[in-house]
Amino acid sequence: MAVRSRKKPTLARFIAPLMTLVILGYFGFHAFNGQYGIRANLLMQKRMVELQDQLEQRTQRRALLEDRVALLREGSMEKDMVDQHVRAQLNMLREDEVVLFINN
């Protein structure tokens, strides 16, 4: 009885490790550069900080405007002062008024 054994080709021994490296490389690349990867996470955190700063600025601006509106409510300011303030902001005059420009 004769036993024949064939020697496996050397290339066949490297297929499984090579495929493993390719798959690990693919997933590693997308873990860093993908839509939800490390780089995208850093960009989202940076954007979140920018938006929080913008929100804080707008909140402060809104509080300032609310304070100014509170000053214009009836009872806190006289009507002639409101009229004067509105005219200054809108640059409007009545027909019988005269404007004097003074250089400072």
Secondary structure as UniProt FT lines:
FT   TURN            10..11
FT   HELIX           12..14
FT   HELIX           15..33
FT   TURN            35..36
FT   HELIX           38..72
FT   TURN            75..76
FT   HELIX           79..90
FT   TURN            95..96
//
